[in-house]
Amino acid sequence: FRVGSGQFRLPGVEKQILGMKEGQGKEFVCQPVEAFGEMLPERMPFIPAHELPSSYMDLVSEIRNPLPAAYKSLLEKFPTAAGEEHAECILAVTDKGLTLDLNHPLAGFELIVSVHILTIS
């Protein structure tokens, strides 16, 4: 990738790479705000049952709160009323609807990054 071109979307990593020389390596910690962002509660909406396809509400008979760990990382495609699709993590299922997490799976986490510059062109 080309540093500073916007191709690489982790500004904290780009800042650390700037100025490195060919053959150089380092390890550093990238804070959430400069990586995948903070965990934002407003990106964890509750979707009422009447707005969901019936197939989603079929989960209610199969899943009980608290959700098993396997479902906490389950990514589903959820069609919105506008016909768009978003990937979500299902946090909770009740007979009234679903609570989703639209945050990036690594949002809120510090990243420990190890880089080594192979070539510079």
N, CA, C and O atoms as a printed pandas DataFrame, in Angstrom:
     atom_number atom_name residue_name chain_id  residue_number  x_coord  y_coord  z_coord
0              1         N          PHE        A               1    0.839   -1.192    0.000
1              2        CA          PHE        A               1    0.000    0.000    0.000
2              3         C          PHE        A               1    0.866    1.230    0.000
3              4         O          PHE        A               1    2.057    1.155    0.303
4              5         N          ARG        A               2    0.289    2.355   -0.333
5              6        CA          ARG        A               2    1.029    3.614   -0.383
6              7         C          ARG        A               2    0.640    4.431    0.857
7              8         O          ARG        A               2   -0.525    4.797    1.016
8              9         N          VAL        A               3    1.597    4.713    1.722
9             10        CA          VAL        A               3    1.356    5.487    2.941
10            11         C          VAL        A               3    0.830    6.872    2.571
11            12         O          VAL        A               3    1.369    7.545    1.692
12            13         N          GLY        A               4   -0.241    7.284    3.265
13            14        CA          GLY        A               4   -0.807    8.605    3.061
14            15         C          GLY        A               4   -1.812    8.696    1.924
15            16         O          GLY        A               4   -2.370    9.765    1.676
16            17         N          SER        A               5   -2.051    7.577    1.223
17            18        CA          SER        A               5   -2.961    7.602    0.069
18            19         C          SER        A               5   -4.415    7.370    0.457
19            20         O          SER        A               5   -5.312    7.563   -0.364
20            21         N          GLY        A               6   -4.661    6.957    1.705
21            22        CA          GLY        A               6   -6.026    6.648    2.122
22            23         C          GLY        A               6   -6.408    5.204    1.847
23            24         O          GLY        A               6   -7.520    4.792    2.180
24            25         N          GLN        A               7   -5.506    4.416    1.243
25            26        CA          GLN        A               7   -5.779    2.999    0.975
26            27         C          GLN        A               7   -5.842    2.199    2.263
27            28         O          GLN        A               7   -6.625    1.257    2.385
28            29         N          PHE        A               8   -5.035    2.572    3.197
29            30        CA          PHE        A               8   -4.932    1.863    4.476
30            31         C          PHE        A               8   -5.706    2.677    5.491
31            32         O          PHE        A               8   -5.366    3.837    5.724
32            33         N          ARG        A               9   -6.724    2.118    6.097
33            34        CA          ARG        A               9   -7.666    2.905    6.897
34            35         C          ARG        A               9   -7.427    2.864    8.405
35            36         O          ARG        A               9   -8.365    2.993    9.191
36            37         N          LEU        A              10   -6.205    2.689    8.792
37            38        CA          LEU        A              10   -5.856    2.729   10.210
38            39         C          LEU        A              10   -4.857    3.861   10.409
39            40         O          LEU        A              10   -3.652    3.649   10.281
40            41         N          PRO        A              11   -5.343    5.067   10.723
41            42        CA          PRO        A              11   -4.445    6.220   10.816
42            43         C          PRO        A              11   -3.332    6.056   11.839
43            44         O          PRO        A              11   -2.233    6.570   11.631
44            45         N          GLY        A              12   -3.586    5.358   12.933
45            46        CA          GLY        A              12   -2.554    5.157   13.941
46            47         C          GLY        A              12   -1.391    4.333   13.430
47            48         O          GLY        A              12   -0.241    4.570   13.802
48            49         N          VAL        A              13   -1.687    3.367   12.579
49            50        CA          VAL        A              13   -0.631    2.537   11.994
50            51         C          VAL        A              13    0.148    3.355   10.974
51            52         O          VAL        A              13    1.378    3.309   10.950
52            53         N          GLU        A              14   -0.554    4.100   10.134
53            54        CA          GLU        A              14    0.139    4.934    9.141
54            55         C          GLU        A              14    1.080    5.930    9.804
55            56         O          GLU        A              14    2.197    6.143    9.333
56            57         N          LYS        A              15    0.631    6.539   10.895
57            58        CA          LYS        A              15    1.496    7.512   11.599
58            59         C          LYS        A              15    2.783    6.864   12.079
59            60         O          LYS        A              15    3.854    7.468   12.015
60            61         N          GLN        A              16    2.673    5.627   12.562
61            62        CA          GLN        A              16    3.847    4.920   13.068
62            63         C          GLN        A              16    4.797    4.504   11.945
63            64         O          GLN        A              16    6.011    4.456   12.141
64            65         N          ILE        A              17    4.242    4.203   10.773
65            66        CA          ILE        A              17    5.051    3.739    9.643
66            67         C          ILE        A              17    5.806    4.892    8.983
67            68         O          ILE        A              17    6.916    4.708    8.485
68            69         N          LEU        A              18    5.202    6.078    8.981
69            70        CA          LEU        A              18    5.851    7.237    8.359
70            71         C          LEU        A              18    7.254    7.428    8.925
71            72         O          LEU        A              18    7.447    7.431   10.141
72            73         N          GLY        A              19    8.208    7.585    8.057
73            74        CA          GLY        A              19    9.588    7.823    8.483
74            75         C          GLY        A              19   10.410    6.568    8.678
75            76         O          GLY        A              19   11.626    6.649    8.854
76            77         N          MET        A              20    9.759    5.382    8.652
77            78        CA          MET        A              20   10.537    4.147    8.783
78            79         C          MET        A              20   11.328    3.904    7.510
79            80         O          MET        A              20   10.955    4.361    6.430
80            81         N          LYS        A              21   12.412    3.187    7.655
81            82        CA          LYS        A              21   13.299    2.896    6.530
82            83         C          LYS        A              21   13.187    1.429    6.130
83            84         O          LYS        A              21   12.739    0.591    6.912
84            85         N          GLU        A              22   13.596    1.138    4.921
85            86        CA          GLU        A              22   13.592   -0.231    4.417
86            87         C          GLU        A              22   14.379   -1.133    5.353
87            88         O          GLU        A              22   15.482   -0.783    5.774
88            89         N          GLY        A              23   13.820   -2.291    5.680
89            90        CA          GLY        A              23   14.464   -3.239    6.587
90            91         C          GLY        A              23   14.177   -2.990    8.052
91            92         O          GLY        A              23   14.478   -3.838    8.891
92            93         N          GLN        A              24   13.598   -1.839    8.377
93            94        CA          GLN        A              24   13.307   -1.484    9.766
94            95         C          GLN        A              24   11.998   -2.138   10.206
95            96         O          GLN        A              24   11.082   -2.327    9.405
96            97         N          GLY        A              25   11.927   -2.475   11.474
97            98        CA          GLY        A              25   10.709   -3.041   12.051
98            99         C          GLY        A              25   10.460   -2.449   13.418
99           100         O          GLY        A              25   11.374   -1.922   14.053
100          101         N          LYS        A              26    9.212   -2.538   13.873
101          102        CA          LYS        A              26    8.892   -2.109   15.233
102          103         C          LYS        A              26    7.540   -2.647   15.637
103          104         O          LYS        A              26    6.738   -3.071   14.806
104          105         N          GLU        A              27    7.310   -2.618   16.933
105          106        CA          GLU        A              27    6.025   -3.014   17.513
106          107         C          GLU        A              27    5.488   -1.821   18.283
107          108         O          GLU        A              27    6.247   -1.110   18.942
108          109         N          PHE        A              28    4.185   -1.598   18.202
109          110        CA          PHE        A              28    3.572   -0.462   18.895
110          111         C          PHE        A              28    2.112   -0.767   19.198
111          112         O          PHE        A              28    1.526   -1.701   18.650
112          113         N          VAL        A              29    1.544    0.037   20.077
113          114        CA          VAL        A              29    0.127   -0.093   20.434
114          115         C          VAL        A              29   -0.637    1.024   19.737
115          116         O          VAL        A              29   -0.253    2.192   19.799
116          117         N          CYS        A              30   -1.715    0.650   19.079
117          118        CA          CYS        A              30   -2.573    1.603   18.387
118          119         C          CYS        A              30   -3.879    1.714   19.186
119          120         O          CYS        A              30   -4.583    0.720   19.368
120          121         N          GLN        A              31   -4.197    2.920   19.661
121          122        CA          GLN        A              31   -5.402    3.141   20.454
122          123         C          GLN        A              31   -6.657    3.012   19.583
123          124         O          GLN        A              31   -6.588    3.243   18.376
124          125         N          PRO        A              32   -7.803    2.645   20.176
125          126        CA          PRO        A              32   -9.031    2.447   19.397
126          127         C          PRO        A              32   -9.387    3.619   18.487
127          128         O          PRO        A              32   -9.800    3.408   17.346
128          129         N          VAL        A              33   -9.234    4.839   18.969
129          130        CA          VAL        A              33   -9.622    6.009   18.180
130          131         C          VAL        A              33   -8.818    6.124   16.888
131          132         O          VAL        A              33   -9.281    6.740   15.929
132          133         N          GLU        A              34   -7.620    5.539   16.851
133          134        CA          GLU        A              34   -6.785    5.576   15.651
134          135         C          GLU        A              34   -6.736    4.222   14.946
135          136         O          GLU        A              34   -5.895    3.986   14.079
136          137         N          ALA        A              35   -7.659    3.335   15.339
137          138        CA          ALA        A              35   -7.714    2.020   14.701
138          139         C          ALA        A              35   -9.137    1.806   14.166
139          140         O          ALA        A              35   -9.510    2.383   13.145
140          141         N          PHE        A              36   -9.918    0.990   14.847
141          142        CA          PHE        A              36  -11.269    0.683   14.384
142          143         C          PHE        A              36  -12.338    1.470   15.126
143          144         O          PHE        A              36  -13.525    1.165   15.008
144          145         N          GLY        A              37  -11.931    2.475   15.887
145          146        CA          GLY        A              37  -12.879    3.340   16.579
146          147         C          GLY        A              37  -13.278    2.826   17.943
147          148         O          GLY        A              37  -13.001    1.685   18.312
148          149         N          GLU        A              38  -13.936    3.701   18.683
149          150        CA          GLU        A              38  -14.463    3.348   19.998
150          151         C          GLU        A              38  -15.750    2.542   19.819
151          152         O          GLU        A              38  -16.386    2.603   18.768
152          153         N          MET        A              39  -16.123    1.794   20.845
153          154        CA          MET        A              39  -17.387    1.077   20.866
154          155         C          MET        A              39  -18.478    2.111   21.138
155          156         O          MET        A              39  -18.492    2.724   22.205
156          157         N          LEU        A              40  -19.384    2.310   20.195
157          158        CA          LEU        A              40  -20.415    3.336   20.309
158          159         C          LEU        A              40  -21.777    2.719   20.618
159          160         O          LEU        A              40  -22.294    1.933   19.823
160          161         N          PRO        A              41  -22.365    3.069   21.769
161          162        CA          PRO        A              41  -23.679    2.514   22.139
162          163         C          PRO        A              41  -24.764    2.822   21.105
163          164         O          PRO        A              41  -25.685    2.026   20.923
164          165         N          GLU        A              42  -24.665    3.959   20.432
165          166        CA          GLU        A              42  -25.682    4.293   19.429
166          167         C          GLU        A              42  -25.614    3.371   18.204
167          168         O          GLU        A              42  -26.509    3.381   17.360
168          169         N          ARG        A              43  -24.551    2.584   18.120
169          170        CA          ARG        A              43  -24.441    1.599   17.039
170          171         C          ARG        A              43  -24.879    0.212   17.500
171          172         O          ARG        A              43  -24.509   -0.799   16.903
172          173         N          MET        A              44  -25.686    0.178   18.585
173          174        CA          MET        A              44  -26.246   -1.070   19.098
174          175         C          MET        A              44  -27.770   -0.917   19.183
175          176         O          MET        A              44  -28.334   -0.875   20.276
176          177         N          PRO        A              45  -28.424   -0.835   18.032
177          178        CA          PRO        A              45  -29.862   -0.576   18.037
178          179         C          PRO        A              45  -30.706   -1.802   18.391
179          180         O          PRO        A              45  -30.298   -2.951   18.218
180          181         N          PHE        A              46  -31.892   -1.497   18.890
181          182        CA          PHE        A              46  -32.916   -2.513   19.079
182          183         C          PHE        A              46  -33.831   -2.429   17.865
183          184         O          PHE        A              46  -34.321   -1.352   17.526
184          185         N          ILE        A              47  -34.060   -3.556   17.214
185          186        CA          ILE        A              47  -34.945   -3.606   16.048
186          187         C          ILE        A              47  -36.212   -4.340   16.462
187          188         O          ILE        A              47  -36.159   -5.530   16.774
188          189         N          PRO        A              48  -37.360   -3.647   16.471
189          190        CA          PRO        A              48  -38.619   -4.286   16.868
190          191         C          PRO        A              48  -38.979   -5.454   15.934
191          192         O          PRO        A              48  -38.662   -5.436   14.745
192          193         N          ALA        A              49  -39.635   -6.447   16.492
193          194        CA          ALA        A              49  -39.997   -7.663   15.752
194          195         C          ALA        A              49  -40.781   -7.351   14.485
195          196         O          ALA        A              49  -40.572   -8.004   13.463
196          197         N          HIS        A              50  -41.670   -6.379   14.524
197          198        CA          HIS        A              50  -42.503   -6.094   13.349
198          199         C          HIS        A              50  -41.695   -5.524   12.173
199          200         O          HIS        A              50  -42.210   -5.455   11.057
200          201         N          GLU        A              51  -40.447   -5.118   12.403
201          202        CA          GLU        A              51  -39.586   -4.613   11.330
202          203         C          GLU        A              51  -38.634   -5.678   10.797
203          204         O          GLU        A              51  -37.857   -5.420    9.878
204          205         N          LEU        A              52  -38.697   -6.872   11.375
205          206        CA          LEU        A              52  -37.778   -7.945   10.992
206          207         C          LEU        A              52  -38.453   -8.960   10.083
207          208         O          LEU        A              52  -39.659   -9.185   10.190
208          209         N          PRO        A              53  -37.677   -9.580    9.182
209          210        CA          PRO        A              53  -38.228  -10.697    8.411
210          211         C          PRO        A              53  -38.626  -11.823    9.375
211          212         O          PRO        A              53  -37.992  -11.993   10.417
212          213         N          SER        A              54  -39.639  -12.567    9.048
213          214        CA          SER        A              54  -40.111  -13.624    9.947
214          215         C          SER        A              54  -39.016  -14.632   10.274
215          216         O          SER        A              54  -39.022  -15.213   11.359
216          217         N          SER        A              55  -38.077  -14.850    9.357
217          218        CA          SER        A              55  -37.000  -15.813    9.614
218          219         C          SER        A              55  -36.145  -15.416   10.816
219          220         O          SER        A              55  -35.620  -16.282   11.516
220          221         N          TYR        A              56  -36.002  -14.113   11.057
221          222        CA          TYR        A              56  -35.217  -13.668   12.208
222          223         C          TYR        A              56  -35.953  -13.955   13.506
223          224         O          TYR        A              56  -35.340  -14.317   14.510
224          225         N          MET        A              57  -37.241  -13.796   13.480
225          226        CA          MET        A              57  -37.992  -14.044   14.704
226          227         C          MET        A              57  -38.106  -15.535   14.998
227          228         O          MET        A              57  -38.437  -15.917   16.120
228          229         N          ASP        A              58  -37.837  -16.384   14.006
229          230        CA          ASP        A              58  -37.784  -17.826   14.258
230          231         C          ASP        A              58  -36.649  -18.158   15.217
231          232         O          ASP        A              58  -36.679  -19.191   15.887
232          233         N          LEU        A              59  -35.638  -17.274   15.283
233          234        CA          LEU        A              59  -34.520  -17.480   16.214
234          235         C          LEU        A              59  -34.986  -17.467   17.665
235          236         O          LEU        A              59  -34.357  -18.084   18.525
236          237         N          VAL        A              60  -36.079  -16.771   17.939
237          238        CA          VAL        A              60  -36.564  -16.634   19.315
238          239         C          VAL        A              60  -36.820  -17.992   19.944
239          240         O          VAL        A              60  -36.536  -18.194   21.125
240          241         N          SER        A              61  -37.359  -18.932   19.158
241          242        CA          SER        A              61  -37.651  -20.257   19.709
242          243         C          SER        A              61  -36.392  -21.095   19.921
243          244         O          SER        A              61  -36.412  -22.082   20.656
244          245         N          GLU        A              62  -35.284  -20.690   19.265
245          246        CA          GLU        A              62  -34.046  -21.462   19.349
246          247         C          GLU        A              62  -33.008  -20.867   20.290
247          248         O          GLU        A              62  -32.174  -21.589   20.837
248          249         N          ILE        A              63  -33.059  -19.552   20.480
249          250        CA          ILE        A              63  -32.016  -18.870   21.254
250          251         C          ILE        A              63  -32.641  -18.222   22.486
251          252         O          ILE        A              63  -33.707  -17.614   22.388
252          253         N          ARG        A              64  -32.004  -18.343   23.620
253          254        CA          ARG        A              64  -32.462  -17.707   24.853
254          255         C          ARG        A              64  -31.370  -16.765   25.363
255          256         O          ARG        A              64  -30.186  -16.994   25.112
256          257         N          ASN        A              65  -31.758  -15.719   26.071
257          258        CA          ASN        A              65  -30.774  -14.805   26.667
258          259         C          ASN        A              65  -30.262  -15.398   27.959
259          260         O          ASN        A              65  -31.040  -16.059   28.647
260          261         N          PRO        A              66  -28.990  -15.209   28.347
261          262        CA          PRO        A              66  -27.976  -14.566   27.510
262          263         C          PRO        A              66  -27.587  -15.484   26.363
263          264         O          PRO        A              66  -27.648  -16.708   26.479
264          265         N          LEU        A              67  -27.196  -14.889   25.280
265          266        CA          LEU        A              67  -26.834  -15.660   24.096
266          267         C          LEU        A              67  -25.582  -16.488   24.338
267          268         O          LEU        A              67  -24.665  -16.044   25.028
268          269         N          PRO        A              68  -25.539  -17.691   23.773
269          270        CA          PRO        A              68  -24.285  -18.458   23.831
270          271         C          PRO        A              68  -23.185  -17.680   23.126
271          272         O          PRO        A              68  -23.461  -16.894   22.220
272          273         N          ALA        A              69  -21.954  -17.892   23.532
273          274        CA          ALA        A              69  -20.813  -17.160   22.967
274          275         C          ALA        A              69  -20.761  -17.281   21.447
275          276         O          ALA        A              69  -20.366  -16.337   20.763
276          277         N          ALA        A              70  -21.156  -18.428   20.917
277          278        CA          ALA        A              70  -21.100  -18.621   19.462
278          279         C          ALA        A              70  -21.975  -17.609   18.736
279          280         O          ALA        A              70  -21.626  -17.180   17.636
280          281         N          TYR        A              71  -23.091  -17.221   19.317
281          282        CA          TYR        A              71  -23.983  -16.271   18.663
282          283         C          TYR        A              71  -23.499  -14.833   18.811
283          284         O          TYR        A              71  -23.861  -13.975   18.006
284          285         N          LYS        A              72  -22.692  -14.563   19.823
285          286        CA          LYS        A              72  -22.207  -13.196   20.011
286          287         C          LYS        A              72  -21.298  -12.768   18.877
287          288         O          LYS        A              72  -21.127  -11.571   18.643
288          289         N          SER        A              73  -20.713  -13.718   18.167
289          290        CA          SER        A              73  -19.848  -13.359   17.054
290          291         C          SER        A              73  -20.494  -13.727   15.714
291          292         O          SER        A              73  -19.845  -13.664   14.670
292          293         N          LEU        A              74  -21.761  -14.106   15.749
293          294        CA          LEU        A              74  -22.460  -14.490   14.529
294          295         C          LEU        A              74  -22.744  -13.275   13.676
295          296         O          LEU        A              74  -23.466  -12.371   14.096
296          297         N          LEU        A              75  -22.186  -13.246   12.485
297          298        CA          LEU        A              75  -22.444  -12.147   11.563
298          299         C          LEU        A              75  -23.555  -12.551   10.614
299          300         O          LEU        A              75  -23.492  -13.600    9.974
300          301         N          GLU        A              76  -24.552  -11.724   10.533
301          302        CA          GLU        A              76  -25.689  -11.976    9.656
302          303         C          GLU        A              76  -25.844  -10.805    8.702
303          304         O          GLU        A              76  -25.385   -9.701    8.995
304          305         N          LYS        A              77  -26.470  -11.029    7.593
305          306        CA          LYS        A              77  -26.872   -9.950    6.693
306          307         C          LYS        A              77  -28.304   -9.595    7.061
307          308         O          LYS        A              77  -29.190  -10.450    7.040
308          309         N          PHE        A              78  -28.523   -8.350    7.392
309          310        CA          PHE        A              78  -29.836   -7.890    7.799
310          311         C          PHE        A              78  -30.356   -6.892    6.782
311          312         O          PHE        A              78  -29.779   -5.813    6.649
312          313         N          PRO        A              79  -31.443   -7.211    6.043
313          314        CA          PRO        A              79  -31.980   -6.259    5.073
314          315         C          PRO        A              79  -32.800   -5.176    5.771
315          316         O          PRO        A              79  -33.708   -5.491    6.540
316          317         N          THR        A              80  -32.495   -3.927    5.516
317          318        CA          THR        A              80  -33.251   -2.818    6.094
318          319         C          THR        A              80  -34.455   -2.510    5.222
319          320         O          THR        A              80  -34.576   -3.033    4.115
320          321         N          ALA        A              81  -35.349   -1.658    5.722
321          322        CA          ALA        A              81  -36.536   -1.267    4.969
322          323         C          ALA        A              81  -36.152   -0.620    3.639
323          324         O          ALA        A              81  -36.900   -0.715    2.667
324          325         N          ALA        A              82  -34.995    0.035    3.590
325          326        CA          ALA        A              82  -34.539    0.703    2.364
326          327         C          ALA        A              82  -33.892   -0.276    1.385
327          328         O          ALA        A              82  -33.460    0.119    0.302
328          329         N          GLY        A              83  -33.825   -1.559    1.768
329          330        CA          GLY        A              83  -33.241   -2.555    0.886
330          331         C          GLY        A              83  -31.741   -2.694    1.001
331          332         O          GLY        A              83  -31.138   -3.471    0.261
332          333         N          GLU        A              84  -31.110   -1.945    1.929
333          334        CA          GLU        A              84  -29.668   -2.048    2.135
334          335         C          GLU        A              84  -29.382   -3.271    2.981
335          336         O          GLU        A              84  -30.281   -3.804    3.631
336          337         N          GLU        A              85  -28.128   -3.722    2.976
337          338        CA          GLU        A              85  -27.727   -4.821    3.851
338          339         C          GLU        A              85  -26.568   -4.372    4.725
339          340         O          GLU        A              85  -25.651   -3.692    4.264
340          341         N          HIS        A              86  -26.622   -4.758    5.984
341          342        CA          HIS        A              86  -25.567   -4.448    6.947
342          343         C          HIS        A              86  -25.180   -5.743    7.644
343          344         O          HIS        A              86  -26.029   -6.603    7.879
344          345         N          ALA        A              87  -23.896   -5.885    7.976
345          346        CA          ALA        A              87  -23.456   -7.030    8.773
346          347         C          ALA        A              87  -23.528   -6.620   10.234
347          348         O          ALA        A              87  -23.059   -5.550   10.621
348          349         N          GLU        A              88  -24.115   -7.477   11.024
349          350        CA          GLU        A              88  -24.274   -7.180   12.438
350          351         C          GLU        A              88  -23.870   -8.377   13.285
351          352         O          GLU        A              88  -23.809   -9.514   12.818
352          353         N          CYS        A              89  -23.605   -8.083   14.513
353          354        CA          CYS        A              89  -23.455   -9.113   15.525
354          355         C          CYS        A              89  -24.745   -9.092   16.332
355          356         O          CYS        A              89  -25.152   -8.038   16.821
356          357         N          ILE        A              90  -25.385  -10.232   16.475
357          358        CA          ILE        A              90  -26.624  -10.305   17.247
358          359         C          ILE        A              90  -26.253  -10.391   18.720
359          360         O          ILE        A              90  -25.608  -11.348   19.148
360          361         N          LEU        A              91  -26.668   -9.374   19.507
361          362        CA          LEU        A              91  -26.354   -9.348   20.930
362          363         C          LEU        A              91  -27.435  -10.005   21.766
363          364         O          LEU        A              91  -27.134  -10.692   22.743
364          365         N          ALA        A              92  -28.709   -9.798   21.388
365          366        CA          ALA        A              92  -29.812  -10.332   22.184
366          367         C          ALA        A              92  -31.029  -10.559   21.299
367          368         O          ALA        A              92  -31.265   -9.821   20.342
368          369         N          VAL        A              93  -31.797  -11.591   21.633
369          370        CA          VAL        A              93  -33.031  -11.911   20.933
370          371         C          VAL        A              93  -34.123  -12.063   21.979
371          372         O          VAL        A              93  -33.960  -12.799   22.952
372          373         N          THR        A              94  -35.235  -11.369   21.781
373          374        CA          THR        A              94  -36.416  -11.549   22.632
374          375         C          THR        A              94  -37.626  -11.659   21.717
375          376         O          THR        A              94  -37.504  -11.499   20.502
376          377         N          ASP        A              95  -38.792  -11.929   22.291
377          378        CA          ASP        A              95  -39.994  -11.988   21.462
378          379         C          ASP        A              95  -40.381  -10.608   20.938
379          380         O          ASP        A              95  -41.223  -10.497   20.047
380          381         N          LYS        A              96  -39.772   -9.559   21.483
381          382        CA          LYS        A              96  -40.064   -8.187   21.039
382          383         C          LYS        A              96  -39.141   -7.712   19.915
383          384         O          LYS        A              96  -39.450   -6.730   19.240
384          385         N          GLY        A              97  -37.998   -8.408   19.703
385          386        CA          GLY        A              97  -37.078   -8.019   18.635
386          387         C          GLY        A              97  -35.645   -8.429   18.909
387          388         O          GLY        A              97  -35.374   -9.285   19.751
388          389         N          LEU        A              98  -34.725   -7.800   18.176
389          390        CA          LEU        A              98  -33.297   -8.104   18.275
390          391         C          LEU        A              98  -32.514   -6.872   18.690
391          392         O          LEU        A              98  -32.874   -5.752   18.326
392          393         N          THR        A              99  -31.446   -7.071   19.448
393          394        CA          THR        A              99  -30.470   -6.021   19.700
394          395         C          THR        A              99  -29.233   -6.402   18.914
395          396         O          THR        A              99  -28.694   -7.499   19.064
396          397         N          LEU        A             100  -28.792   -5.475   18.070
397          398        CA          LEU        A             100  -27.669   -5.720   17.180
398          399         C          LEU        A             100  -26.473   -4.868   17.571
399          400         O          LEU        A             100  -26.618   -3.871   18.279
400          401         N          ASP        A             101  -25.305   -5.256   17.115
401          402        CA          ASP        A             101  -24.097   -4.451   17.295
402          403         C          ASP        A             101  -23.537   -4.147   15.921
403          404         O          ASP        A             101  -23.057   -5.040   15.223
404          405         N          LEU        A             102  -23.602   -2.862   15.529
405          406        CA          LEU        A             102  -23.124   -2.432   14.215
406          407         C          LEU        A             102  -21.674   -1.945   14.263
407          408         O          LEU        A             102  -21.118   -1.560   13.234
408          409         N          ASN        A             103  -21.062   -1.958   15.443
409          410        CA          ASN        A             103  -19.666   -1.556   15.572
410          411         C          ASN        A             103  -18.771   -2.564   14.866
411          412         O          ASN        A             103  -19.133   -3.731   14.717
412          413         N          HIS        A             104  -17.596   -2.106   14.431
413          414        CA          HIS        A             104  -16.605   -3.030   13.875
414          415         C          HIS        A             104  -16.257   -4.044   14.969
415          416         O          HIS        A             104  -16.197   -3.673   16.141
416          417         N          PRO        A             105  -16.026   -5.311   14.617
417          418        CA          PRO        A             105  -15.695   -6.314   15.639
418          419         C          PRO        A             105  -14.492   -5.949   16.514
419          420         O          PRO        A             105  -14.388   -6.435   17.640
420          421         N          LEU        A             106  -13.583   -5.105   16.021
421          422        CA          LEU        A             106  -12.415   -4.703   16.814
422          423         C          LEU        A             106  -12.565   -3.308   17.415
423          424         O          LEU        A             106  -11.611   -2.776   17.982
424          425         N          ALA        A             107  -13.753   -2.711   17.299
425          426        CA          ALA        A             107  -13.983   -1.391   17.900
426          427         C          ALA        A             107  -13.787   -1.476   19.405
427          428         O          ALA        A             107  -14.214   -2.433   20.051
428          429         N          GLY        A             108  -13.133   -0.459   19.951
429          430        CA          GLY        A             108  -12.908   -0.399   21.393
430          431         C          GLY        A             108  -11.661   -1.121   21.873
431          432         O          GLY        A             108  -11.321   -1.052   23.053
432          433         N          PHE        A             109  -10.985   -1.805   20.981
433          434        CA          PHE        A             109   -9.799   -2.553   21.379
434          435         C          PHE        A             109   -8.522   -1.826   20.963
435          436         O          PHE        A             109   -8.457   -1.212   19.897
436          437         N          GLU        A             110   -7.509   -1.908   21.825
437          438        CA          GLU        A             110   -6.171   -1.477   21.436
438          439         C          GLU        A             110   -5.599   -2.557   20.538
439          440         O          GLU        A             110   -5.822   -3.747   20.763
440          441         N          LEU        A             111   -4.867   -2.142   19.528
441          442        CA          LEU        A             111   -4.204   -3.105   18.654
442          443         C          LEU        A             111   -2.719   -3.121   18.956
443          444         O          LEU        A             111   -2.091   -2.067   19.060
444          445         N          ILE        A             112   -2.163   -4.289   19.094
445          446        CA          ILE        A             112   -0.712   -4.428   19.197
446          447         C          ILE        A             112   -0.252   -4.781   17.791
447          448         O          ILE        A             112   -0.590   -5.840   17.262
448          449         N          VAL        A             113    0.517   -3.888   17.196
449          450        CA          VAL        A             113    0.904   -4.004   15.790
450          451         C          VAL        A             113    2.410   -4.228   15.691
451          452         O          VAL        A             113    3.203   -3.556   16.350
452          453         N          SER        A             114    2.772   -5.173   14.863
453          454        CA          SER        A             114    4.175   -5.422   14.559
454          455         C          SER        A             114    4.339   -5.252   13.056
455          456         O          SER        A             114    3.677   -5.932   12.272
456          457         N          VAL        A             115    5.230   -4.336   12.656
457          458        CA          VAL        A             115    5.443   -4.099   11.228
458          459         C          VAL        A             115    6.927   -4.252   10.893
459          460         O          VAL        A             115    7.808   -4.045   11.726
460          461         N          HIS        A             116    7.154   -4.618    9.653
461          462        CA          HIS        A             116    8.517   -4.700    9.124
462          463         C          HIS        A             116    8.450   -4.185    7.700
463          464         O          HIS        A             116    7.681   -4.706    6.892
464          465         N          ILE        A             117    9.228   -3.188    7.381
465          466        CA          ILE        A             117    9.233   -2.590    6.050
466          467         C          ILE        A             117   10.137   -3.434    5.153
467          468         O          ILE        A             117   11.349   -3.490    5.362
468          469         N          LEU        A             118    9.542   -4.088    4.157
469          470        CA          LEU        A             118   10.298   -4.941    3.249
470          471         C          LEU        A             118   10.989   -4.112    2.174
471          472         O          LEU        A             118   12.201   -4.216    1.989
472          473         N          THR        A             119   10.222   -3.294    1.468
473          474        CA          THR        A             119   10.788   -2.458    0.426
474          475         C          THR        A             119   10.068   -1.120    0.394
475          476         O          THR        A             119    8.921   -1.006    0.826
476          477         N          ILE        A             120   10.742   -0.128   -0.115
477          478        CA          ILE        A             120   10.160    1.182   -0.318
478          479         C          ILE        A             120   10.385    1.529   -1.789
479          480         O          ILE        A             120   11.506    1.464   -2.292
480          481         N          SER        A             121    9.311    1.895   -2.459
481          482        CA          SER        A             121    9.469    2.244   -3.878
482          483         C          SER        A             121    8.838    3.600   -4.163
483          484         O          SER        A             121    8.868    4.068   -5.301
